Amino acid sequence: MAEVGEIIEGCRLPVLRRNQDNEDEWPLAEILSVKDISGRKLFYVHYIDFNKRLDEWVTQERLDLKKIQFPKKEAKTPTKNGLPGSRPGSPEREVKRKVEVVSPATPVPSETAPASVFPQNGSARRAVAAQPGRKRKSNCLGTDEDSQDSSDGIPSAPRMTGSLVSDRSHDDIVTRMKNIECIELGRHRLKPWYFSPYPQELTTLPVLYLCEFCLKYGRSLKCLQRHLTKCDLRHPPGNEIYRKGTISFFEIDGRKNKSYSQNLCLLAKCFLDHKTLYYDTDPFLFYVMTEYDCKGFHIVGYFSKEKESTEDYNVACILTLPPYQRRGYGKLLIEFSYELSKVEGKTGTPEKPLSDLGLLSYRSYWSQTILEILMGLKSESGERPQITINEISEITSIKKEDVISTLQYLNLINYYKGQYILTLSEDIVDGHERAMLKRLLRIDSKCLHFTPKDWSKRGKW
């Protein structure tokens, strides 16, 4: 059996952790860092095939030294697609992606061809044209990419777009480890999930204190209290463009409110992986959702978007802060982004890659929105209702590719007597109706006061 002193970065071994059911388990983990505090060794571990937000410091008592795997010695740093990869000695990690290919032998329909209702055992409801031949994820629950990425799910090179930029090559030991222990934001204390490039001197603090209105950070509660006596903000800077009940949205220009925008990105990076901070916020708009009480407008979540997008992106980054997750706010943010696209007269899609939680939220939103349209179709003169993919896209502002991938994801497309149909089984219908009963938060377009700007005619924004 190996000794504790022999454990180095890159070693793999089972580590004890508690799962969601509060049961002990021993998943395989990789040692990313070792530190010594008062003669006691601590090990920073990443659980293989688990999300990085579960990474943590553990004591030697939680390590199974009998099954340790030492890293192989390599002459030089491994590379992947010509870009720097893992550290020397760290086993190369490949992300496995499973795709299900729809048979290309079936003729491809036109996106404008109408489709009709086809009853199946009395339970089918609607039909639309589809587009076989596309690939889709067979299981989207644990992936960061959506089906609109390149064929292998990895862009050929990082794009410098988005207020937080996708950059898989930036995978060194520093950014693989959480560097902030805890953040106090208003009445909430948040445990960061990922690395965020706050100043180095702040990373040793037990708690980082943020002003919940301007998002400036301080090293102590006393610093925060002193700041609050000078800070006049009780809501995000910018224009309030939506209010219904206690929910408001503020539009913030990344050029006019640079400090707030950069601080927002720093906070968001604590909870978004596969992104690297991009300090030039000038080309972006930020839409911050808040909840109002007697003390002010408290940030719930936000999304950013490019002022000019050549690829029809209506969202660059999107985040609901952890205290507000699983309460319907994520879907509300997504619905609001499409409501803006409707006012702009465009179809939109989120920038890829999406986080695992983001992908789940978008899949759910797309599914519910499209099913709502299909189930609302009325037959005319006894004929089956007809609708095209283009029409669904125009009604919802969801990009055609996302409409098609969602129909394929839901397994609704069938080919019958020379035409493409959607068969909605009772299970699909019942599941949709149950989900809509739980969806209490919705955007009311009458409460939106928003005038789109033509940024191409406004010089440098």
C-alpha positions in Angstrom: 0.0 0.0 0.0 1.3 3.5 -0.9 2.2 6.0 1.7 0.5 9.4 2.0 3.8 11.1 1.3 4.0 9.3 -2.1 0.8 10.9 -3.4 1.5 13.5 -6.1 -0.5 15.5 -8.6 -1.9 13.3 -11.3 -2.5 10.3 -9.1 -5.9 8.6 -9.4 -7.5 6.6 -6.6 -11.0 6.0 -5.0 -12.1 8.8 -2.7 -15.0 8.7 -0.2 -17.9 11.0 -0.7 -21.6 11.3 0.1 -24.0 11.1 -2.9 -27.4 12.8 -3.3 -29.1 10.0 -1.3 -26.6 10.7 1.6 -24.9 7.3 1.0 -21.2 6.7 1.0 -19.5 5.9 -2.3 -16.0 5.6 -3.6 -15.7 7.1 -7.1 -12.4 7.3 -8.9 -10.8 10.8 -8.5 -7.7 12.6 -9.7 -5.4 14.5 -7.4 -5.0 18.0 -8.8 -3.1 19.6 -5.9 -1.6 18.9 -2.6 -1.0 21.3 0.3 0.2 21.1 3.9 -1.5 23.1 6.7 0.1 22.8 10.1 1.6 19.5 9.3 -1.7 18.0 7.9 -1.9 17.2 4.2 -4.9 18.2 2.2 -5.7 16.9 -1.4 -7.7 18.7 -4.0 -9.6 16.1 -6.0 -11.6 15.9 -9.2 -14.1 13.0 -9.4 -13.7 11.4 -12.8 -16.9 11.6 -14.9 -18.4 14.0 -12.4 -19.0 17.8 -12.9 -16.1 20.0 -11.8 -18.4 21.8 -9.3 -18.1 18.7 -7.1 -14.3 19.1 -6.8 -13.1 19.6 -3.2 -10.3 19.5 -0.7 -10.2 16.2 1.2 -8.2 14.7 4.1 -6.1 11.6 3.8 -8.7 9.6 5.7 -11.0 9.7 2.6 -8.4 8.2 0.3 -8.2 4.5 -0.6 -4.4 4.2 -0.9 -4.7 0.5 -1.8 -6.0 1.2 -5.3 -3.8 4.2 -6.2 -2.8 4.7 -9.8 0.4 6.7 -10.3 0.7 8.9 -13.3 2.7 7.7 -16.3 5.9 9.5 -17.0 5.7 11.4 -20.3 8.4 13.3 -22.2 6.3 16.3 -22.9 2.9 17.9 -22.3 0.2 16.0 -24.1 -1.6 18.0 -26.7 -5.1 17.9 -28.1 -5.9 19.3 -31.6 -2.6 21.2 -31.4 -3.6 23.0 -28.2 -2.0 22.5 -24.8 -3.8 19.7 -22.9 -3.5 18.2 -19.4 -0.4 18.6 -17.2 2.5 16.2 -17.7 1.6 12.9 -16.1 -2.1 13.6 -15.8 -4.1 10.9 -17.7 -5.6 12.3 -20.8 -9.4 12.8 -20.4 -11.6 12.4 -23.4 -15.2 13.4 -23.4 -17.4 10.7 -24.8 -20.3 11.8 -26.9 -23.0 9.5 -28.0 -25.0 10.5 -31.1 -28.0 8.9 -32.7 -28.2 9.4 -36.4 -31.6 9.5 -38.1 -31.6 7.4 -41.2 -30.5 9.5 -44.2 -32.2 7.0 -46.5 -35.6 8.7 -45.7 -36.3 11.6 -48.1 -35.7 15.0 -46.6 -38.8 17.2 -46.5 -39.0 21.0 -47.1 -39.1 23.2 -44.0 -42.0 25.0 -45.6 -44.0 22.0 -46.5 -47.2 21.8 -44.3 -47.8 18.7 -42.2 -51.1 17.3 -41.0 -52.5 15.5 -38.0 -52.3 11.8 -37.9 -54.2 9.8 -35.3 -52.4 6.9 -33.7 -54.6 4.6 -31.5 -56.7 7.6 -30.8 -54.0 9.3 -28.9 -52.0 11.2 -31.5 -52.7 14.9 -32.0 -50.5 16.8 -34.4 -48.1 16.7 -37.3 -45.2 18.8 -38.7 -42.6 18.5 -41.3 -39.2 17.2 -40.1 -35.6 17.1 -41.3 -34.0 13.6 -41.0 -30.3 13.3 -41.5 -29.4 15.5 -38.5 -27.5 14.2 -35.6 -28.8 14.7 -32.1 -27.6 13.7 -28.6 -29.2 10.5 -27.5 -28.7 11.6 -23.9 -28.5 15.3 -23.2 -28.5 15.2 -19.4 -24.8 15.3 -18.9 -23.3 17.2 -21.7 -22.2 20.8 -22.1 -22.8 21.0 -25.9 -26.0 21.2 -27.9 -26.7 19.7 -31.3 -25.8 22.8 -33.2 -22.1 22.5 -32.6 -19.7 20.9 -35.1 -20.2 17.2 -35.8 -17.9 16.1 -33.0 -19.2 18.6 -30.5 -15.9 20.6 -30.4 -15.5 23.9 -32.2 -12.4 23.9 -34.4 -11.1 27.0 -32.5 -12.4 29.1 -29.7 -14.5 32.0 -30.8 -13.9 35.4 -29.1 -17.6 36.1 -28.6 -19.7 36.1 -25.5 -18.9 38.1 -22.3 -17.5 34.8 -21.0 -15.6 33.2 -23.8 -15.6 29.4 -24.6 -11.9 28.3 -24.5 -11.3 24.6 -23.9 -7.5 25.0 -24.4 -7.3 27.0 -21.1 -7.1 24.0 -18.8 -4.1 24.6 -16.5 -3.9 23.7 -12.9 -4.9 27.1 -11.7 -8.2 27.3 -13.6 -9.1 23.7 -12.8 -9.4 24.6 -9.1 -11.9 26.7 -7.2 -10.1 29.7 -5.8 -12.9 31.4 -3.8 -14.1 29.7 -0.7 -17.4 31.6 -0.1 -19.2 34.7 -1.4 -21.6 36.8 0.7 -24.1 38.6 -1.5 -26.9 40.3 0.4 -28.6 37.8 2.6 -27.1 34.8 0.8 -23.8 33.0 1.2 -22.8 31.3 -2.0 -20.3 28.4 -2.4 -18.6 28.9 -5.8 -18.5 25.9 -8.2 -15.6 26.9 -10.4 -12.6 29.2 -10.7 -13.1 32.9 -11.2 -10.2 35.4 -11.8 -10.8 37.6 -8.8 -7.5 39.4 -7.6 -5.1 36.9 -6.1 -5.0 38.5 -2.7 -8.7 37.8 -2.2 -8.5 34.1 -2.8 -7.1 33.4 0.7 -10.1 35.0 2.4 -12.6 32.7 4.1 -15.4 35.0 2.7 -15.5 37.5 -0.2 -18.0 40.2 0.4 -20.0 41.7 -2.5 -22.3 44.7 -2.6 -25.5 43.1 -4.0 -26.5 46.3 -5.9 -23.2 47.3 -7.7 -21.4 44.0 -7.2 -18.1 45.6 -6.1 -16.1 43.2 -3.9 -14.4 43.8 -0.5 -12.1 41.8 1.7 -14.1 42.2 4.9 -17.5 42.9 6.4 -16.2 46.2 7.6 -15.1 47.2 4.1 -18.6 46.2 2.8 -20.3 48.2 5.5 -18.2 51.3 4.7 -19.0 50.9 1.0 -22.7 50.6 1.7 -22.7 54.1 3.3 -21.5 55.5 0.0 -23.3 53.3 -2.5 -26.5 55.0 -3.7 -27.6 52.1 -5.9 -30.7 50.0 -4.9 -31.1 48.4 -8.3 -28.7 47.5 -11.2 -27.6 50.5 -13.3 -29.4 50.9 -16.6 -33.0 51.0 -17.8 -35.8 49.0 -16.2 -37.6 47.5 -19.2 -39.9 45.1 -17.6 -41.8 44.9 -14.3 -44.6 42.6 -13.2 -45.3 42.0 -9.5 -41.9 41.8 -7.8 -40.0 40.7 -10.9 -38.1 43.3 -12.9 -35.5 43.2 -15.8 -32.9 45.9 -16.3 -31.0 46.5 -19.5 -27.3 47.4 -18.9 -25.0 48.6 -21.7 -21.5 47.0 -21.2 -19.9 50.2 -22.5 -21.8 52.7 -20.3 -21.6 50.5 -17.2 -18.3 48.8 -17.6 -17.4 48.3 -13.9 -20.8 46.7 -13.1 -20.6 44.5 -16.2 -17.1 43.3 -15.4 -18.1 42.6 -11.8 -21.1 40.7 -13.0 -18.9 38.5 -15.2 -16.6 37.8 -12.3 -19.5 36.6 -10.2 -21.0 34.6 -13.0 -17.7 32.8 -13.7 -17.9 31.3 -10.3 -20.9 29.2 -11.5 -20.1 28.7 -15.3 -17.6 26.2 -16.6 -16.0 26.1 -20.0 -15.8 29.8 -20.1 -12.9 32.3 -19.7 -13.5 35.8 -18.6 -13.5 38.4 -21.4 -12.9 41.9 -20.0 -14.1 43.8 -23.1 -17.8 44.2 -22.2 -18.4 47.1 -24.7 -20.0 44.9 -27.4 -22.5 43.4 -24.9 -25.9 44.1 -23.3 -26.7 42.6 -20.0 -30.2 41.8 -18.9 -30.4 41.4 -15.1 -33.5 39.9 -13.5 -34.3 41.1 -10.0 -36.7 40.5 -7.2 -38.0 43.5 -5.3 -38.6 44.0 -1.6 -38.5 47.0 0.8 -34.7 47.0 0.7 -34.3 47.2 -3.1 -34.0 45.1 -6.3 -32.0 41.9 -5.5 -30.2 40.1 -8.4 -31.7 36.7 -9.2 -29.9 36.0 -12.5 -29.0 37.5 -15.8 -28.1 36.9 -19.4 -25.8 38.7 -21.8 -26.1 39.1 -25.6 -24.0 40.7 -28.3 -25.2 44.0 -29.6 -24.5 42.7 -33.1 -24.5 38.9 -33.7 -23.7 37.5 -37.1 -24.8 34.0 -36.0 -28.3 34.9 -34.6 -27.3 34.5 -31.0 -29.8 36.0 -28.6 -27.9 34.9 -25.5 -24.2 34.8 -24.9 -24.1 33.7 -21.2 -27.1 32.9 -18.9 -27.1 32.2 -15.2 -29.6 31.9 -12.4 -27.8 32.3 -9.0 -27.8 29.1 -6.9 -30.2 30.4 -4.2 -32.9 31.0 -6.9 -32.4 27.8 -8.9 -35.2 25.2 -9.2 -37.8 27.8 -8.8 -38.7 28.6 -12.4 -36.4 31.6 -12.8 -34.1 30.0 -15.4 -37.0 29.3 -17.7 -38.2 32.9 -17.2 -34.8 34.3 -18.3 -34.9 32.1 -21.4 -38.5 33.2 -22.1 -37.5 36.8 -21.7 -34.6 36.4 -24.2 -37.1 35.1 -26.8 -39.6 37.8 -26.0 -36.9 40.4 -26.9 -36.2 38.5 -30.2 -39.9 38.7 -31.0 -39.9 42.5 -30.6 -36.7 42.6 -32.7 -38.4 40.5 -35.4 -35.7 37.9 -35.4 -35.2 34.2 -34.5 -32.5 33.5 -32.0 -30.4 30.7 -30.4 -28.1 30.6 -27.3 -24.3 30.7 -27.9 -22.7 27.2 -27.5 -21.5 25.4 -25.5 -24.3 25.4 -22.9 -23.6 24.2 -19.4 -25.3 21.0 -18.4 -27.9 22.9 -16.4 -28.3 25.4 -19.2 -28.9 22.7 -21.7 -31.5 21.1 -19.5 -33.3 24.4 -19.1 -33.3 25.2 -22.9 -34.4 21.7 -23.8 -37.3 22.0 -21.4 -38.2 25.5 -22.6 -38.1 24.5 -26.3 -40.1 21.4 -25.7 -42.8 23.1 -23.7 -43.1 26.1 -26.1 -43.3 23.9 -29.3 -45.8 21.5 -27.7 -47.9 24.5 -26.6 -48.1 25.6 -30.2 -48.9 22.1 -31.6 -51.6 21.3 -29.0 -53.2 24.7 -29.7 -53.7 24.0 -33.4 -57.3 23.9 -34.5 -58.6 21.7 -37.4 -60.4 23.5 -40.2 -63.3 21.9 -42.2 -62.7 18.5 -40.6 -59.1 18.5 -42.0 -56.1 17.7 -39.9 -54.4 20.9 -38.7 -51.2 21.8 -40.6 -48.1 23.7 -39.7 -44.6 24.1 -41.0 -41.3 24.3 -39.2 -40.8 27.8 -40.5 -44.2 28.8 -39.0 -43.3 27.4 -35.6 -40.0 29.3 -35.8 -41.7 32.6 -36.7 -44.3 32.2 -33.9 -41.8 31.4 -31.2 -38.6 33.1 -32.4 -36.8 29.8 -31.8 -34.3 29.2 -34.6 -35.3 26.5 -37.1 -32.4 24.2 -36.2 -33.4 24.3 -32.5 -37.1 23.5 -33.5 -35.9 20.5 -35.6 -33.5 19.2 -32.9 -36.2 19.5 -30.2 -38.7 17.5 -32.3 -36.1 14.8 -32.8 -35.1 14.9 -29.1 -38.8 14.3 -28.2 -39.0 11.5 -30.8 -42.1 12.9 -32.3 -41.3 12.7 -36.0 -42.8 9.9 -38.1 -43.1 9.3 -41.8 -46.5 8.1 -42.9 -48.0 7.8 -46.4 -45.5 10.1 -48.0 -45.5 12.9 -45.4 -43.9 13.8 -42.2 -46.1 13.9 -39.1 -45.8 14.5 -35.4 -47.6 12.0 -33.2 -48.3 13.3 -29.8 -49.0 10.3 -27.5 -51.1 10.6 -24.4 -47.9 10.3 -22.3 -46.4 13.3 -24.0 -49.6 15.3 -23.7 -50.2 14.4 -20.1 -46.5 15.1 -19.2 -46.7 18.5 -20.9 -49.9 19.5 -19.2 -48.5 18.5 -15.8 -45.3 20.6 -16.5 -47.3 23.6 -17.5 -49.3 23.5 -14.3 -46.1 23.8 -12.3 -44.8 26.7 -14.5 -46.3 29.6 -12.6 -43.8 32.3 -13.7 -44.4 33.6 -17.2 -43.4 36.7 -19.1 -46.3 39.1 -19.8 -45.5 40.9 -23.1 -47.7 43.8 -22.1 -45.3 44.6 -19.3 -42.3 44.8 -21.6 -41.2 48.3 -22.6 -38.4 47.8 -25.0 -37.3 49.5 -28.2 -34.6 47.6 -30.2 -31.7 49.7 -31.4 -29.9 49.3 -34.7 -26.4 49.0 -33.4 -24.8 48.8 -36.9 -25.7 52.5 -37.3 -24.4 53.6 -33.9 -20.7 53.8 -34.6 -18.7 52.0 -31.9 -21.9 51.3 -29.8 
